[in-house]
Amino acid sequence: MSMTTSSSSAFKLICLLHSAVALSSGALMMFDMKGIYTFTHGIETATKLLGSSPHDQLLIRTSDSFSGLLLFAIGFLLFMVSFVKDKSFQSFFAKGCTVLHVIVAMWRFWFERRVEDLAWDWLRQTVGDILLGLSWVFFLVYSWREKYD
């Protein structure tokens, strides 16, 4: 296998893995948010997060559905990008995804941990964001190693 092929394969694999996570998470957010809240936060917190009045519940369900749709669209975009063969684009895209994951981790650290019902969960999610960002960093290091060897 040539050097350029292995780097492209790594990019495709990372994109497809991130795509699978985004597509499945987005679909679950659109159609089964109560199940996700119960699984990730427990029954008591899930009840609080789903709202107390019918109006609040409708707003929260609508917001979760749109967030899930956005995540699903991101997953579809990642799937399409996984087939791009241009090395400079792959590097640019990986850098952008790394920055995005760092920003999301910072958001969780600065804001989400202050929400009382989510305060215990922010660390686990921040570690997840950092690990997803590291997958792109590993791709960048791998492609730089190939470039300069």
C-alpha positions as CSV (number, residue, x, y, z in Angstrom):
1,M,0.0,0.0,0.0
2,S,1.4,3.4,-0.9
3,M,1.9,6.3,1.5
4,T,-0.8,8.4,0.1
5,T,-3.3,5.5,0.1
6,S,-2.7,4.8,3.8
7,S,-3.2,8.4,4.8
8,S,-6.4,8.5,2.7
9,S,-7.6,5.3,4.3
10,A,-7.1,6.7,7.8
11,F,-9.0,9.9,6.8
12,K,-11.8,7.9,5.4
13,L,-12.0,5.6,8.5
14,I,-12.0,8.5,10.9
15,C,-14.7,10.3,8.9
16,L,-16.9,7.2,8.7
17,L,-16.5,6.5,12.4
18,H,-17.4,10.1,13.3
19,S,-20.3,10.0,10.7
20,A,-21.7,6.8,12.3
21,V,-21.7,8.5,15.7
22,A,-23.3,11.7,14.4
23,L,-25.9,9.9,12.3
24,S,-27.0,7.5,15.1
25,S,-26.9,10.3,17.8
26,G,-28.9,12.6,15.6
27,A,-31.5,10.0,14.8
28,L,-31.9,9.1,18.5
29,M,-32.2,12.8,19.4
30,M,-34.9,13.3,16.8
31,F,-37.0,10.3,17.8
32,D,-36.2,9.1,21.3
33,M,-34.9,11.9,23.4
34,K,-36.7,10.6,26.5
35,G,-34.8,7.3,26.2
36,I,-31.5,9.1,25.8
37,Y,-32.1,11.4,28.8
38,T,-33.1,8.4,30.9
39,F,-30.2,6.3,29.8
40,T,-27.5,9.0,30.2
41,H,-28.9,11.0,33.2
42,G,-31.3,8.8,35.1
43,I,-35.1,9.0,35.4
44,E,-35.2,11.9,37.9
45,T,-33.0,14.2,35.9
46,A,-34.6,13.1,32.6
47,T,-38.0,14.2,34.0
48,K,-36.5,17.6,34.8
49,L,-34.8,18.0,31.4
50,L,-38.0,17.2,29.5
51,G,-39.9,20.1,31.1
52,S,-42.8,20.4,33.5
53,S,-45.6,22.1,31.5
54,P,-47.0,20.9,28.2
55,H,-45.7,24.1,26.6
56,D,-42.2,23.6,27.9
57,Q,-42.2,19.9,26.8
58,L,-43.2,20.9,23.3
59,L,-40.4,23.6,23.1
60,I,-37.9,21.1,24.4
61,R,-38.9,18.3,22.1
62,T,-38.9,20.7,19.1
63,S,-35.4,22.0,20.1
64,D,-34.1,18.4,20.6
65,S,-35.5,17.4,17.2
66,F,-33.8,20.3,15.4
67,S,-30.6,19.6,17.2
68,G,-30.8,16.0,16.2
69,L,-31.6,17.0,12.6
70,L,-28.5,19.2,12.6
71,L,-26.3,16.4,14.0
72,F,-27.8,14.0,11.4
73,A,-26.9,16.5,8.6
74,I,-23.3,16.8,10.1
75,G,-23.1,13.0,10.0
76,F,-24.2,12.9,6.4
77,L,-21.7,15.7,5.5
78,L,-18.9,13.7,7.2
79,F,-19.9,10.6,5.2
80,M,-19.6,12.6,1.9
81,V,-16.3,14.2,3.0
82,S,-14.8,10.8,3.7
83,F,-14.5,10.2,0.0
84,V,-12.4,13.3,-0.8
85,K,-8.9,12.4,-1.9
86,D,-7.2,15.8,-1.8
87,K,-4.5,15.8,0.9
88,S,-4.6,19.5,1.5
89,F,-8.4,19.4,2.0
90,Q,-8.0,16.4,4.4
91,S,-5.5,18.3,6.4
92,F,-7.6,21.5,6.5
93,F,-10.7,19.5,7.4
94,A,-8.9,17.6,10.2
95,K,-7.6,20.9,11.7
96,G,-11.1,22.4,11.6
97,C,-12.6,19.4,13.3
98,T,-9.9,19.5,16.0
99,V,-10.6,23.2,16.7
100,L,-14.4,22.4,16.7
101,H,-14.0,19.6,19.3
102,V,-11.8,21.9,21.5
103,I,-14.4,24.7,21.4
104,V,-17.2,22.2,22.3
105,A,-15.0,20.9,25.2
106,M,-14.5,24.5,26.4
107,W,-18.2,25.2,26.1
108,R,-18.9,22.2,28.4
109,F,-16.2,23.3,30.9
110,W,-17.3,27.0,31.1
111,F,-21.1,26.7,30.7
112,E,-22.6,23.2,30.9
113,R,-21.0,22.3,34.2
114,R,-22.9,25.3,35.7
115,V,-26.3,23.8,34.9
116,E,-27.2,22.0,38.1
117,D,-28.9,19.0,36.5
118,L,-26.0,18.4,34.1
119,A,-23.1,19.3,36.4
120,W,-22.1,15.7,37.2
121,D,-22.0,14.7,33.5
122,W,-19.9,17.5,32.0
123,L,-16.6,15.8,32.7
124,R,-17.5,12.6,30.9
125,Q,-18.7,14.5,27.9
126,T,-15.7,16.8,27.9
127,V,-13.4,13.8,27.9
128,G,-15.4,12.4,25.0
129,D,-15.0,15.6,23.0
130,I,-11.3,15.6,23.7
131,L,-10.9,12.0,22.5
132,L,-12.9,12.7,19.3
133,G,-10.6,15.7,18.7
134,L,-7.5,13.6,19.4
135,S,-8.6,11.2,16.6
136,W,-8.1,14.1,14.2
137,V,-4.8,15.1,15.8
138,F,-3.6,11.5,15.3
139,F,-4.6,11.7,11.6
140,L,-2.6,15.0,11.3
141,V,0.5,13.5,13.0
142,Y,0.2,10.4,10.8
143,S,-0.1,12.4,7.6
144,W,2.8,14.7,8.6
145,R,4.9,11.7,9.4
146,E,4.2,10.4,5.9
147,K,4.9,13.7,4.3
148,Y,8.3,14.2,6.0
149,D,9.7,10.7,6.1
